[in-house]
Amino acid sequence: MTMQKSPWPYVVIALVFWALPAVVIAGYASMAPTHNISGQCEGIGFGCSLTPHDSAVMLGMMAAPVLLVVGLLAMGLVALVLGVRDRSDRP
């Protein structure tokens, strides 16, 4: 008898590693100031610093590849565990 495999583990992983961080970073970036409140110059280098908005965008760009790889590895691990469990349940 073939069991119907649930997509829920993969949906949960996608939500935790991809959707939730995207919503949080996009939400923060949309609300963060686009200028430095302290009056410090904006940009990178020469004593300047990024604005809170630009910092959130940069954090998102740096986190995206890591979250992609970790999410794919987690999905692969779930698939492996479910495959081993399915194989051991067979008579």
GUVEXRO-209960 format. One record per atom (N, C-alpha, C): residue number from 1; x, y, z; residue in three letters. Coordinates in Angstrom, 1 decimal. Layout:
% GUVEXRO-209960
<atom><num>NUM</num><c1>X</c1><c2>Y</c2><c3>Z</c3><residu>Ala</residu></atom>
...
***
This chain:
% GUVEXRO-209960
<atom><num>1</num><c1>0.8</c1><c2>-1.2</c2><c3>0.0</c3><residu>Met</residu></atom>
<atom><num>1</num><c1>0.0</c1><c2>0.0</c2><c3>0.0</c3><residu>Met</residu></atom>
<atom><num>1</num><c1>0.9</c1><c2>1.2</c2><c3>0.0</c3><residu>Met</residu></atom>
<atom><num>2</num><c1>0.6</c1><c2>2.2</c2><c3>-0.9</c3><residu>Thr</residu></atom>
<atom><num>2</num><c1>1.4</c1><c2>3.4</c2><c3>-1.0</c3><residu>Thr</residu></atom>
<atom><num>2</num><c1>0.7</c1><c2>4.5</c2><c3>-0.1</c3><residu>Thr</residu></atom>
<atom><num>3</num><c1>1.6</c1><c2>5.1</c2><c3>0.7</c3><residu>Met</residu></atom>
<atom><num>3</num><c1>1.1</c1><c2>6.1</c2><c3>1.6</c3><residu>Met</residu></atom>
<atom><num>3</num><c1>1.3</c1><c2>7.5</c2><c3>0.9</c3><residu>Met</residu></atom>
<atom><num>4</num><c1>0.3</c1><c2>8.4</c2><c3>1.1</c3><residu>Gln</residu></atom>
<atom><num>4</num><c1>0.4</c1><c2>9.7</c2><c3>0.5</c3><residu>Gln</residu></atom>
<atom><num>4</num><c1>1.3</c1><c2>10.5</c2><c3>1.4</c3><residu>Gln</residu></atom>
<atom><num>5</num><c1>2.4</c1><c2>11.1</c2><c3>0.7</c3><residu>Lys</residu></atom>
<atom><num>5</num><c1>3.4</c1><c2>11.8</c2><c3>1.5</c3><residu>Lys</residu></atom>
<atom><num>5</num><c1>2.9</c1><c2>13.3</c2><c3>1.6</c3><residu>Lys</residu></atom>
<atom><num>6</num><c1>3.0</c1><c2>13.8</c2><c3>2.8</c3><residu>Ser</residu></atom>
<atom><num>6</num><c1>2.5</c1><c2>15.2</c2><c3>3.1</c3><residu>Ser</residu></atom>
<atom><num>6</num><c1>3.6</c1><c2>16.2</c2><c3>2.7</c3><residu>Ser</residu></atom>
<atom><num>7</num><c1>3.1</c1><c2>17.3</c2><c3>2.1</c3><residu>Pro</residu></atom>
<atom><num>7</num><c1>4.1</c1><c2>18.3</c2><c3>1.7</c3><residu>Pro</residu></atom>
<atom><num>7</num><c1>4.4</c1><c2>19.3</c2><c3>2.9</c3><residu>Pro</residu></atom>
<atom><num>8</num><c1>3.7</c1><c2>19.1</c2><c3>4.0</c3><residu>Trp</residu></atom>
<atom><num>8</num><c1>3.9</c1><c2>20.0</c2><c3>5.1</c3><residu>Trp</residu></atom>
<atom><num>8</num><c1>5.3</c1><c2>20.2</c2><c3>5.7</c3><residu>Trp</residu></atom>
<atom><num>9</num><c1>6.1</c1><c2>19.2</c2><c3>5.8</c3><residu>Pro</residu></atom>
<atom><num>9</num><c1>7.5</c1><c2>19.5</c2><c3>6.2</c3><residu>Pro</residu></atom>
<atom><num>9</num><c1>8.2</c1><c2>20.5</c2><c3>5.3</c3><residu>Pro</residu></atom>
<atom><num>10</num><c1>8.0</c1><c2>20.3</c2><c3>4.0</c3><residu>Tyr</residu></atom>
<atom><num>10</num><c1>8.7</c1><c2>21.2</c2><c3>3.1</c3><residu>Tyr</residu></atom>
<atom><num>10</num><c1>8.1</c1><c2>22.6</c2><c3>3.1</c3><residu>Tyr</residu></atom>
<atom><num>11</num><c1>6.8</c1><c2>22.7</c2><c3>3.3</c3><residu>Val</residu></atom>
<atom><num>11</num><c1>6.1</c1><c2>24.0</c2><c3>3.5</c3><residu>Val</residu></atom>
<atom><num>11</num><c1>6.6</c1><c2>24.8</c2><c3>4.7</c3><residu>Val</residu></atom>
<atom><num>12</num><c1>6.8</c1><c2>24.0</c2><c3>5.8</c3><residu>Val</residu></atom>
<atom><num>12</num><c1>7.3</c1><c2>24.7</c2><c3>7.0</c3><residu>Val</residu></atom>
<atom><num>12</num><c1>8.7</c1><c2>25.1</c2><c3>6.8</c3><residu>Val</residu></atom>
<atom><num>13</num><c1>9.5</c1><c2>24.3</c2><c3>6.2</c3><residu>Ile</residu></atom>
<atom><num>13</num><c1>10.9</c1><c2>24.7</c2><c3>6.0</c3><residu>Ile</residu></atom>
<atom><num>13</num><c1>11.0</c1><c2>26.0</c2><c3>5.1</c3><residu>Ile</residu></atom>
<atom><num>14</num><c1>10.1</c1><c2>26.0</c2><c3>4.0</c3><residu>Ala</residu></atom>
<atom><num>14</num><c1>10.1</c1><c2>27.1</c2><c3>3.1</c3><residu>Ala</residu></atom>
<atom><num>14</num><c1>9.6</c1><c2>28.4</c2><c3>3.9</c3><residu>Ala</residu></atom>
<atom><num>15</num><c1>8.7</c1><c2>28.2</c2><c3>4.7</c3><residu>Leu</residu></atom>
<atom><num>15</num><c1>8.2</c1><c2>29.4</c2><c3>5.5</c3><residu>Leu</residu></atom>
<atom><num>15</num><c1>9.2</c1><c2>29.9</c2><c3>6.5</c3><residu>Leu</residu></atom>
<atom><num>16</num><c1>9.9</c1><c2>29.0</c2><c3>7.2</c3><residu>Val</residu></atom>
<atom><num>16</num><c1>10.9</c1><c2>29.4</c2><c3>8.2</c3><residu>Val</residu></atom>
<atom><num>16</num><c1>12.2</c1><c2>30.0</c2><c3>7.6</c3><residu>Val</residu></atom>
<atom><num>17</num><c1>12.7</c1><c2>29.4</c2><c3>6.5</c3><residu>Phe</residu></atom>
<atom><num>17</num><c1>14.0</c1><c2>29.8</c2><c3>6.0</c3><residu>Phe</residu></atom>
<atom><num>17</num><c1>13.8</c1><c2>30.8</c2><c3>4.8</c3><residu>Phe</residu></atom>
<atom><num>18</num><c1>12.7</c1><c2>30.9</c2><c3>4.2</c3><residu>Trp</residu></atom>
<atom><num>18</num><c1>12.6</c1><c2>31.8</c2><c3>3.0</c3><residu>Trp</residu></atom>
<atom><num>18</num><c1>11.5</c1><c2>32.9</c2><c3>3.2</c3><residu>Trp</residu></atom>
<atom><num>19</num><c1>10.3</c1><c2>32.5</c2><c3>3.5</c3><residu>Ala</residu></atom>
<atom><num>19</num><c1>9.2</c1><c2>33.5</c2><c3>3.6</c3><residu>Ala</residu></atom>
<atom><num>19</num><c1>9.3</c1><c2>34.4</c2><c3>4.8</c3><residu>Ala</residu></atom>
<atom><num>20</num><c1>9.5</c1><c2>33.9</c2><c3>5.9</c3><residu>Leu</residu></atom>
<atom><num>20</num><c1>9.6</c1><c2>34.7</c2><c3>7.2</c3><residu>Leu</residu></atom>
<atom><num>20</num><c1>10.8</c1><c2>35.7</c2><c3>7.1</c3><residu>Leu</residu></atom>
<atom><num>21</num><c1>12.0</c1><c2>35.3</c2><c3>6.8</c3><residu>Pro</residu></atom>
<atom><num>21</num><c1>13.1</c1><c2>36.3</c2><c3>6.7</c3><residu>Pro</residu></atom>
<atom><num>21</num><c1>12.8</c1><c2>37.3</c2><c3>5.6</c3><residu>Pro</residu></atom>
<atom><num>22</num><c1>12.2</c1><c2>36.9</c2><c3>4.5</c3><residu>Ala</residu></atom>
<atom><num>22</num><c1>11.9</c1><c2>37.9</c2><c3>3.5</c3><residu>Ala</residu></atom>
<atom><num>22</num><c1>10.9</c1><c2>38.9</c2><c3>3.9</c3><residu>Ala</residu></atom>
<atom><num>23</num><c1>9.9</c1><c2>38.5</c2><c3>4.6</c3><residu>Val</residu></atom>
<atom><num>23</num><c1>8.9</c1><c2>39.4</c2><c3>5.1</c3><residu>Val</residu></atom>
<atom><num>23</num><c1>9.4</c1><c2>40.3</c2><c3>6.2</c3><residu>Val</residu></atom>
<atom><num>24</num><c1>10.2</c1><c2>39.8</c2><c3>7.1</c3><residu>Val</residu></atom>
<atom><num>24</num><c1>10.8</c1><c2>40.6</c2><c3>8.2</c3><residu>Val</residu></atom>
<atom><num>24</num><c1>11.8</c1><c2>41.6</c2><c3>7.6</c3><residu>Val</residu></atom>
<atom><num>25</num><c1>12.7</c1><c2>41.2</c2><c3>6.8</c3><residu>Ile</residu></atom>
<atom><num>25</num><c1>13.6</c1><c2>42.2</c2><c3>6.2</c3><residu>Ile</residu></atom>
<atom><num>25</num><c1>12.9</c1><c2>43.2</c2><c3>5.3</c3><residu>Ile</residu></atom>
<atom><num>26</num><c1>12.0</c1><c2>42.8</c2><c3>4.5</c3><residu>Ala</residu></atom>
<atom><num>26</num><c1>11.3</c1><c2>43.7</c2><c3>3.6</c3><residu>Ala</residu></atom>
<atom><num>26</num><c1>10.4</c1><c2>44.7</c2><c3>4.5</c3><residu>Ala</residu></atom>
<atom><num>27</num><c1>9.8</c1><c2>44.2</c2><c3>5.5</c3><residu>Gly</residu></atom>
<atom><num>27</num><c1>9.1</c1><c2>45.0</c2><c3>6.4</c3><residu>Gly</residu></atom>
<atom><num>27</num><c1>9.9</c1><c2>46.1</c2><c3>7.1</c3><residu>Gly</residu></atom>
<atom><num>28</num><c1>11.1</c1><c2>45.6</c2><c3>7.6</c3><residu>Tyr</residu></atom>
<atom><num>28</num><c1>11.9</c1><c2>46.6</c2><c3>8.3</c3><residu>Tyr</residu></atom>
<atom><num>28</num><c1>12.5</c1><c2>47.6</c2><c3>7.3</c3><residu>Tyr</residu></atom>
<atom><num>29</num><c1>12.9</c1><c2>47.1</c2><c3>6.2</c3><residu>Ala</residu></atom>
<atom><num>29</num><c1>13.5</c1><c2>48.0</c2><c3>5.2</c3><residu>Ala</residu></atom>
<atom><num>29</num><c1>12.5</c1><c2>49.1</c2><c3>4.7</c3><residu>Ala</residu></atom>
<atom><num>30</num><c1>11.2</c1><c2>48.7</c2><c3>4.7</c3><residu>Ser</residu></atom>
<atom><num>30</num><c1>10.2</c1><c2>49.7</c2><c3>4.2</c3><residu>Ser</residu></atom>
<atom><num>30</num><c1>9.9</c1><c2>50.7</c2><c3>5.3</c3><residu>Ser</residu></atom>
<atom><num>31</num><c1>10.1</c1><c2>50.4</c2><c3>6.6</c3><residu>Met</residu></atom>
<atom><num>31</num><c1>9.9</c1><c2>51.3</c2><c3>7.7</c3><residu>Met</residu></atom>
<atom><num>31</num><c1>11.1</c1><c2>52.0</c2><c3>8.2</c3><residu>Met</residu></atom>
<atom><num>32</num><c1>12.3</c1><c2>51.6</c2><c3>7.8</c3><residu>Ala</residu></atom>
<atom><num>32</num><c1>13.5</c1><c2>52.2</c2><c3>8.3</c3><residu>Ala</residu></atom>
<atom><num>32</num><c1>13.8</c1><c2>53.5</c2><c3>7.7</c3><residu>Ala</residu></atom>
<atom><num>33</num><c1>14.4</c1><c2>54.4</c2><c3>8.4</c3><residu>Pro</residu></atom>
<atom><num>33</num><c1>14.7</c1><c2>55.7</c2><c3>7.8</c3><residu>Pro</residu></atom>
<atom><num>33</num><c1>15.7</c1><c2>55.6</c2><c3>6.7</c3><residu>Pro</residu></atom>
<atom><num>34</num><c1>15.5</c1><c2>56.5</c2><c3>5.7</c3><residu>Thr</residu></atom>
<atom><num>34</num><c1>16.4</c1><c2>56.5</c2><c3>4.5</c3><residu>Thr</residu></atom>
<atom><num>34</num><c1>17.6</c1><c2>57.5</c2><c3>4.7</c3><residu>Thr</residu></atom>
<atom><num>35</num><c1>17.7</c1><c2>58.0</c2><c3>5.9</c3><residu>His</residu></atom>
<atom><num>35</num><c1>18.8</c1><c2>58.9</c2><c3>6.2</c3><residu>His</residu></atom>
<atom><num>35</num><c1>19.4</c1><c2>58.6</c2><c3>7.6</c3><residu>His</residu></atom>
<atom><num>36</num><c1>20.6</c1><c2>59.0</c2><c3>7.8</c3><residu>Asn</residu></atom>
<atom><num>36</num><c1>21.2</c1><c2>58.8</c2><c3>9.2</c3><residu>Asn</residu></atom>
<atom><num>36</num><c1>20.7</c1><c2>59.9</c2><c3>10.1</c3><residu>Asn</residu></atom>
<atom><num>37</num><c1>20.1</c1><c2>59.5</c2><c3>11.2</c3><residu>Ile</residu></atom>
<atom><num>37</num><c1>19.6</c1><c2>60.4</c2><c3>12.2</c3><residu>Ile</residu></atom>
<atom><num>37</num><c1>20.6</c1><c2>61.2</c2><c3>12.8</c3><residu>Ile</residu></atom>
<atom><num>38</num><c1>21.8</c1><c2>60.7</c2><c3>13.0</c3><residu>Ser</residu></atom>
<atom><num>38</num><c1>22.9</c1><c2>61.4</c2><c3>13.7</c3><residu>Ser</residu></atom>
<atom><num>38</num><c1>23.5</c1><c2>62.5</c2><c3>12.8</c3><residu>Ser</residu></atom>
<atom><num>39</num><c1>23.1</c1><c2>62.5</c2><c3>11.6</c3><residu>Gly</residu></atom>
<atom><num>39</num><c1>23.7</c1><c2>63.5</c2><c3>10.6</c3><residu>Gly</residu></atom>
<atom><num>39</num><c1>24.9</c1><c2>63.1</c2><c3>10.0</c3><residu>Gly</residu></atom>
<atom><num>40</num><c1>25.4</c1><c2>61.9</c2><c3>10.3</c3><residu>Gln</residu></atom>
<atom><num>40</num><c1>26.6</c1><c2>61.3</c2><c3>9.7</c3><residu>Gln</residu></atom>
<atom><num>40</num><c1>26.3</c1><c2>61.1</c2><c3>8.2</c3><residu>Gln</residu></atom>
<atom><num>41</num><c1>27.4</c1><c2>61.2</c2><c3>7.4</c3><residu>Cys</residu></atom>
<atom><num>41</num><c1>27.3</c1><c2>61.1</c2><c3>6.0</c3><residu>Cys</residu></atom>
<atom><num>41</num><c1>26.8</c1><c2>59.7</c2><c3>5.6</c3><residu>Cys</residu></atom>
<atom><num>42</num><c1>26.2</c1><c2>59.5</c2><c3>4.5</c3><residu>Glu</residu></atom>
<atom><num>42</num><c1>25.6</c1><c2>58.3</c2><c3>4.1</c3><residu>Glu</residu></atom>
<atom><num>42</num><c1>26.4</c1><c2>57.6</c2><c3>3.0</c3><residu>Glu</residu></atom>
<atom><num>43</num><c1>26.6</c1><c2>56.3</c2><c3>3.1</c3><residu>Gly</residu></atom>
<atom><num>43</num><c1>27.3</c1><c2>55.6</c2><c3>2.1</c3><residu>Gly</residu></atom>
<atom><num>43</num><c1>28.3</c1><c2>54.7</c2><c3>2.8</c3><residu>Gly</residu></atom>
<atom><num>44</num><c1>29.2</c1><c2>54.1</c2><c3>2.0</c3><residu>Ile</residu></atom>
<atom><num>44</num><c1>30.2</c1><c2>53.2</c2><c3>2.5</c3><residu>Ile</residu></atom>
<atom><num>44</num><c1>31.6</c1><c2>53.8</c2><c3>2.3</c3><residu>Ile</residu></atom>
<atom><num>45</num><c1>32.4</c1><c2>53.9</c2><c3>3.4</c3><residu>Gly</residu></atom>
<atom><num>45</num><c1>33.7</c1><c2>54.4</c2><c3>3.2</c3><residu>Gly</residu></atom>
<atom><num>45</num><c1>33.9</c1><c2>55.8</c2><c3>3.7</c3><residu>Gly</residu></atom>
<atom><num>46</num><c1>35.2</c1><c2>56.1</c2><c3>4.0</c3><residu>Phe</residu></atom>
<atom><num>46</num><c1>35.6</c1><c2>57.5</c2><c3>4.4</c3><residu>Phe</residu></atom>
<atom><num>46</num><c1>34.8</c1><c2>58.0</c2><c3>5.6</c3><residu>Phe</residu></atom>
<atom><num>47</num><c1>34.5</c1><c2>57.1</c2><c3>6.6</c3><residu>Gly</residu></atom>
<atom><num>47</num><c1>33.9</c1><c2>57.6</c2><c3>7.8</c3><residu>Gly</residu></atom>
<atom><num>47</num><c1>32.4</c1><c2>57.6</c2><c3>7.7</c3><residu>Gly</residu></atom>
<atom><num>48</num><c1>31.8</c1><c2>57.3</c2><c3>6.6</c3><residu>Cys</residu></atom>
<atom><num>48</num><c1>30.4</c1><c2>57.3</c2><c3>6.4</c3><residu>Cys</residu></atom>
<atom><num>48</num><c1>29.8</c1><c2>56.0</c2><c3>6.8</c3><residu>Cys</residu></atom>
<atom><num>49</num><c1>28.5</c1><c2>55.9</c2><c3>7.0</c3><residu>Ser</residu></atom>
<atom><num>49</num><c1>27.9</c1><c2>54.7</c2><c3>7.3</c3><residu>Ser</residu></atom>
<atom><num>49</num><c1>26.6</c1><c2>54.5</c2><c3>6.5</c3><residu>Ser</residu></atom>
<atom><num>50</num><c1>26.1</c1><c2>53.3</c2><c3>6.4</c3><residu>Leu</residu></atom>
<atom><num>50</num><c1>24.9</c1><c2>53.1</c2><c3>5.7</c3><residu>Leu</residu></atom>
<atom><num>50</num><c1>23.7</c1><c2>53.6</c2><c3>6.4</c3><residu>Leu</residu></atom>
<atom><num>51</num><c1>22.6</c1><c2>54.0</c2><c3>5.7</c3><residu>Thr</residu></atom>
<atom><num>51</num><c1>21.4</c1><c2>54.3</c2><c3>6.4</c3><residu>Thr</residu></atom>
<atom><num>51</num><c1>20.7</c1><c2>53.1</c2><c3>6.9</c3><residu>Thr</residu></atom>
<atom><num>52</num><c1>19.8</c1><c2>53.2</c2><c3>7.9</c3><residu>Pro</residu></atom>
<atom><num>52</num><c1>19.1</c1><c2>52.0</c2><c3>8.3</c3><residu>Pro</residu></atom>
<atom><num>52</num><c1>18.4</c1><c2>51.2</c2><c3>7.2</c3><residu>Pro</residu></atom>
<atom><num>53</num><c1>17.9</c1><c2>51.9</c2><c3>6.3</c3><residu>His</residu></atom>
<atom><num>53</num><c1>17.2</c1><c2>51.3</c2><c3>5.1</c3><residu>His</residu></atom>
<atom><num>53</num><c1>18.2</c1><c2>50.5</c2><c3>4.3</c3><residu>His</residu></atom>
<atom><num>54</num><c1>19.3</c1><c2>51.1</c2><c3>4.0</c3><residu>Asp</residu></atom>
<atom><num>54</num><c1>20.4</c1><c2>50.5</c2><c3>3.2</c3><residu>Asp</residu></atom>
<atom><num>54</num><c1>21.0</c1><c2>49.3</c2><c3>3.9</c3><residu>Asp</residu></atom>
<atom><num>55</num><c1>21.1</c1><c2>49.4</c2><c3>5.2</c3><residu>Ser</residu></atom>
<atom><num>55</num><c1>21.7</c1><c2>48.3</c2><c3>6.1</c3><residu>Ser</residu></atom>
<atom><num>55</num><c1>20.7</c1><c2>47.1</c2><c3>6.0</c3><residu>Ser</residu></atom>
<atom><num>56</num><c1>19.4</c1><c2>47.3</c2><c3>6.0</c3><residu>Ala</residu></atom>
<atom><num>56</num><c1>18.5</c1><c2>46.2</c2><c3>5.9</c3><residu>Ala</residu></atom>
<atom><num>56</num><c1>18.5</c1><c2>45.6</c2><c3>4.6</c3><residu>Ala</residu></atom>
<atom><num>57</num><c1>18.7</c1><c2>46.3</c2><c3>3.5</c3><residu>Val</residu></atom>
<atom><num>57</num><c1>18.8</c1><c2>45.8</c2><c3>2.2</c3><residu>Val</residu></atom>
<atom><num>57</num><c1>20.1</c1><c2>45.0</c2><c3>2.1</c3><residu>Val</residu></atom>
<atom><num>58</num><c1>21.2</c1><c2>45.5</c2><c3>2.6</c3><residu>Met</residu></atom>
<atom><num>58</num><c1>22.4</c1><c2>44.8</c2><c3>2.5</c3><residu>Met</residu></atom>
<atom><num>58</num><c1>22.4</c1><c2>43.5</c2><c3>3.4</c3><residu>Met</residu></atom>
<atom><num>59</num><c1>21.7</c1><c2>43.5</c2><c3>4.5</c3><residu>Leu</residu></atom>
<atom><num>59</num><c1>21.6</c1><c2>42.3</c2><c3>5.3</c3><residu>Leu</residu></atom>
<atom><num>59</num><c1>20.8</c1><c2>41.3</c2><c3>4.5</c3><residu>Leu</residu></atom>
<atom><num>60</num><c1>19.7</c1><c2>41.7</c2><c3>3.9</c3><residu>Gly</residu></atom>
<atom><num>60</num><c1>18.9</c1><c2>40.8</c2><c3>3.0</c3><residu>Gly</residu></atom>
<atom><num>60</num><c1>19.7</c1><c2>40.1</c2><c3>1.9</c3><residu>Gly</residu></atom>
<atom><num>61</num><c1>20.6</c1><c2>40.9</c2><c3>1.3</c3><residu>Met</residu></atom>
<atom><num>61</num><c1>21.4</c1><c2>40.4</c2><c3>0.2</c3><residu>Met</residu></atom>
<atom><num>61</num><c1>22.5</c1><c2>39.4</c2><c3>0.7</c3><residu>Met</residu></atom>
<atom><num>62</num><c1>23.0</c1><c2>39.7</c2><c3>1.9</c3><residu>Met</residu></atom>
<atom><num>62</num><c1>24.0</c1><c2>38.8</c2><c3>2.5</c3><residu>Met</residu></atom>
<atom><num>62</num><c1>23.4</c1><c2>37.5</c2><c3>3.0</c3><residu>Met</residu></atom>
<atom><num>63</num><c1>22.1</c1><c2>37.6</c2><c3>3.5</c3><residu>Ala</residu></atom>
<atom><num>63</num><c1>21.5</c1><c2>36.5</c2><c3>4.2</c3><residu>Ala</residu></atom>
<atom><num>63</num><c1>20.8</c1><c2>35.5</c2><c3>3.1</c3><residu>Ala</residu></atom>
<atom><num>64</num><c1>20.4</c1><c2>36.1</c2><c3>2.0</c3><residu>Ala</residu></atom>
<atom><num>64</num><c1>19.7</c1><c2>35.3</c2><c3>1.0</c3><residu>Ala</residu></atom>
<atom><num>64</num><c1>20.4</c1><c2>34.0</c2><c3>0.6</c3><residu>Ala</residu></atom>
<atom><num>65</num><c1>21.6</c1><c2>34.1</c2><c3>0.1</c3><residu>Pro</residu></atom>
<atom><num>65</num><c1>22.3</c1><c2>32.9</c2><c3>-0.3</c3><residu>Pro</residu></atom>
<atom><num>65</num><c1>22.5</c1><c2>31.8</c2><c3>0.8</c3><residu>Pro</residu></atom>
<atom><num>66</num><c1>22.7</c1><c2>32.3</c2><c3>2.0</c3><residu>Val</residu></atom>
<atom><num>66</num><c1>22.9</c1><c2>31.4</c2><c3>3.1</c3><residu>Val</residu></atom>
<atom><num>66</num><c1>21.6</c1><c2>30.7</c2><c3>3.4</c3><residu>Val</residu></atom>
<atom><num>67</num><c1>20.5</c1><c2>31.5</c2><c3>3.5</c3><residu>Leu</residu></atom>
<atom><num>67</num><c1>19.2</c1><c2>30.9</c2><c3>3.8</c3><residu>Leu</residu></atom>
<atom><num>67</num><c1>18.7</c1><c2>30.0</c2><c3>2.7</c3><residu>Leu</residu></atom>
<atom><num>68</num><c1>19.1</c1><c2>30.3</c2><c3>1.4</c3><residu>Leu</residu></atom>
<atom><num>68</num><c1>18.7</c1><c2>29.4</c2><c3>0.3</c3><residu>Leu</residu></atom>
<atom><num>68</num><c1>19.4</c1><c2>28.0</c2><c3>0.5</c3><residu>Leu</residu></atom>
<atom><num>69</num><c1>20.7</c1><c2>28.0</c2><c3>0.7</c3><residu>Val</residu></atom>
<atom><num>69</num><c1>21.4</c1><c2>26.8</c2><c3>0.9</c3><residu>Val</residu></atom>
<atom><num>69</num><c1>20.9</c1><c2>26.0</c2><c3>2.1</c3><residu>Val</residu></atom>
<atom><num>70</num><c1>20.8</c1><c2>26.7</c2><c3>3.2</c3><residu>Val</residu></atom>
<atom><num>70</num><c1>20.3</c1><c2>26.0</c2><c3>4.4</c3><residu>Val</residu></atom>
<atom><num>70</num><c1>18.9</c1><c2>25.4</c2><c3>4.3</c3><residu>Val</residu></atom>
<atom><num>71</num><c1>18.0</c1><c2>26.1</c2><c3>3.6</c3><residu>Gly</residu></atom>
<atom><num>71</num><c1>16.7</c1><c2>25.6</c2><c3>3.4</c3><residu>Gly</residu></atom>
<atom><num>71</num><c1>16.7</c1><c2>24.4</c2><c3>2.4</c3><residu>Gly</residu></atom>
<atom><num>72</num><c1>17.5</c1><c2>24.5</c2><c3>1.4</c3><residu>Leu</residu></atom>
<atom><num>72</num><c1>17.6</c1><c2>23.3</c2><c3>0.5</c3><residu>Leu</residu></atom>
<atom><num>72</num><c1>18.2</c1><c2>22.1</c2><c3>1.2</c3><residu>Leu</residu></atom>
<atom><num>73</num><c1>19.2</c1><c2>22.3</c2><c3>2.0</c3><residu>Leu</residu></atom>
<atom><num>73</num><c1>19.8</c1><c2>21.2</c2><c3>2.8</c3><residu>Leu</residu></atom>
<atom><num>73</num><c1>18.8</c1><c2>20.6</c2><c3>3.8</c3><residu>Leu</residu></atom>
<atom><num>74</num><c1>18.0</c1><c2>21.5</c2><c3>4.4</c3><residu>Ala</residu></atom>
<atom><num>74</num><c1>17.0</c1><c2>21.0</c2><c3>5.3</c3><residu>Ala</residu></atom>
<atom><num>74</num><c1>15.9</c1><c2>20.2</c2><c3>4.6</c3><residu>Ala</residu></atom>
<atom><num>75</num><c1>15.5</c1><c2>20.6</c2><c3>3.4</c3><residu>Met</residu></atom>
<atom><num>75</num><c1>14.6</c1><c2>19.9</c2><c3>2.6</c3><residu>Met</residu></atom>
<atom><num>75</num><c1>15.1</c1><c2>18.5</c2><c3>2.2</c3><residu>Met</residu></atom>
<atom><num>76</num><c1>16.4</c1><c2>18.5</c2><c3>1.8</c3><residu>Gly</residu></atom>
<atom><num>76</num><c1>17.1</c1><c2>17.3</c2><c3>1.4</c3><residu>Gly</residu></atom>
<atom><num>76</num><c1>17.2</c1><c2>16.3</c2><c3>2.6</c3><residu>Gly</residu></atom>
<atom><num>77</num><c1>17.4</c1><c2>16.8</c2><c3>3.8</c3><residu>Leu</residu></atom>
<atom><num>77</num><c1>17.5</c1><c2>16.0</c2><c3>5.0</c3><residu>Leu</residu></atom>
<atom><num>77</num><c1>16.1</c1><c2>15.4</c2><c3>5.3</c3><residu>Leu</residu></atom>
<atom><num>78</num><c1>15.0</c1><c2>16.2</c2><c3>5.1</c3><residu>Val</residu></atom>
<atom><num>78</num><c1>13.7</c1><c2>15.7</c2><c3>5.3</c3><residu>Val</residu></atom>
<atom><num>78</num><c1>13.4</c1><c2>14.6</c2><c3>4.3</c3><residu>Val</residu></atom>
<atom><num>79</num><c1>13.7</c1><c2>14.8</c2><c3>3.1</c3><residu>Ala</residu></atom>
<atom><num>79</num><c1>13.5</c1><c2>13.8</c2><c3>2.0</c3><residu>Ala</residu></atom>
<atom><num>79</num><c1>14.2</c1><c2>12.5</c2><c3>2.3</c3><residu>Ala</residu></atom>
<atom><num>80</num><c1>15.5</c1><c2>12.7</c2><c3>2.8</c3><residu>Leu</residu></atom>
<atom><num>80</num><c1>16.3</c1><c2>11.5</c2><c3>3.1</c3><residu>Leu</residu></atom>
<atom><num>80</num><c1>15.6</c1><c2>10.7</c2><c3>4.3</c3><residu>Leu</residu></atom>
<atom><num>81</num><c1>15.3</c1><c2>11.4</c2><c3>5.3</c3><residu>Val</residu></atom>
<atom><num>81</num><c1>14.7</c1><c2>10.7</c2><c3>6.5</c3><residu>Val</residu></atom>
<atom><num>81</num><c1>13.3</c1><c2>10.1</c2><c3>6.1</c3><residu>Val</residu></atom>
<atom><num>82</num><c1>12.5</c1><c2>10.8</c2><c3>5.3</c3><residu>Leu</residu></atom>
<atom><num>82</num><c1>11.2</c1><c2>10.2</c2><c3>4.9</c3><residu>Leu</residu></atom>
<atom><num>82</num><c1>11.5</c1><c2>9.0</c2><c3>4.0</c3><residu>Leu</residu></atom>
<atom><num>83</num><c1>12.5</c1><c2>9.0</c2><c3>3.1</c3><residu>Gly</residu></atom>
<atom><num>83</num><c1>12.8</c1><c2>7.9</c2><c3>2.3</c3><residu>Gly</residu></atom>
<atom><num>83</num><c1>13.3</c1><c2>6.7</c2><c3>3.0</c3><residu>Gly</residu></atom>
<atom><num>84</num><c1>14.1</c1><c2>6.9</c2><c3>4.0</c3><residu>Val</residu></atom>
<atom><num>84</num><c1>14.6</c1><c2>5.8</c2><c3>4.8</c3><residu>Val</residu></atom>
<atom><num>84</num><c1>13.5</c1><c2>5.2</c2><c3>5.7</c3><residu>Val</residu></atom>
<atom><num>85</num><c1>12.7</c1><c2>6.1</c2><c3>6.2</c3><residu>Arg</residu></atom>
<atom><num>85</num><c1>11.5</c1><c2>5.6</c2><c3>7.0</c3><residu>Arg</residu></atom>
<atom><num>85</num><c1>10.6</c1><c2>4.8</c2><c3>6.2</c3><residu>Arg</residu></atom>
<atom><num>86</num><c1>10.3</c1><c2>5.3</c2><c3>4.9</c3><residu>Asp</residu></atom>
<atom><num>86</num><c1>9.4</c1><c2>4.6</c2><c3>4.0</c3><residu>Asp</residu></atom>
<atom><num>86</num><c1>10.0</c1><c2>3.3</c2><c3>3.6</c3><residu>Asp</residu></atom>
<atom><num>87</num><c1>11.3</c1><c2>3.2</c2><c3>3.4</c3><residu>Arg</residu></atom>
<atom><num>87</num><c1>11.9</c1><c2>2.0</c2><c3>3.0</c3><residu>Arg</residu></atom>
<atom><num>87</num><c1>11.9</c1><c2>1.0</c2><c3>4.1</c3><residu>Arg</residu></atom>
<atom><num>88</num><c1>12.1</c1><c2>1.4</c2><c3>5.3</c3><residu>Ser</residu></atom>
<atom><num>88</num><c1>12.1</c1><c2>0.5</c2><c3>6.5</c3><residu>Ser</residu></atom>
<atom><num>88</num><c1>10.8</c1><c2>0.0</c2><c3>6.8</c3><residu>Ser</residu></atom>
<atom><num>89</num><c1>9.7</c1><c2>0.7</c2><c3>6.4</c3><residu>Asp</residu></atom>
<atom><num>89</num><c1>8.3</c1><c2>0.2</c2><c3>6.7</c3><residu>Asp</residu></atom>
<atom><num>89</num><c1>7.8</c1><c2>-0.8</c2><c3>5.7</c3><residu>Asp</residu></atom>
<atom><num>90</num><c1>8.5</c1><c2>-1.0</c2><c3>4.6</c3><residu>Arg</residu></atom>
<atom><num>90</num><c1>8.1</c1><c2>-1.9</c2><c3>3.6</c3><residu>Arg</residu></atom>
<atom><num>90</num><c1>8.4</c1><c2>-3.4</c2><c3>4.1</c3><residu>Arg</residu></atom>
<atom><num>91</num><c1>7.5</c1><c2>-4.3</c2><c3>3.8</c3><residu>Pro</residu></atom>
<atom><num>91</num><c1>7.7</c1><c2>-5.7</c2><c3>4.2</c3><residu>Pro</residu></atom>
<atom><num>91</num><c1>8.8</c1><c2>-6.4</c2><c3>3.4</c3><residu>Pro</residu></atom>
***
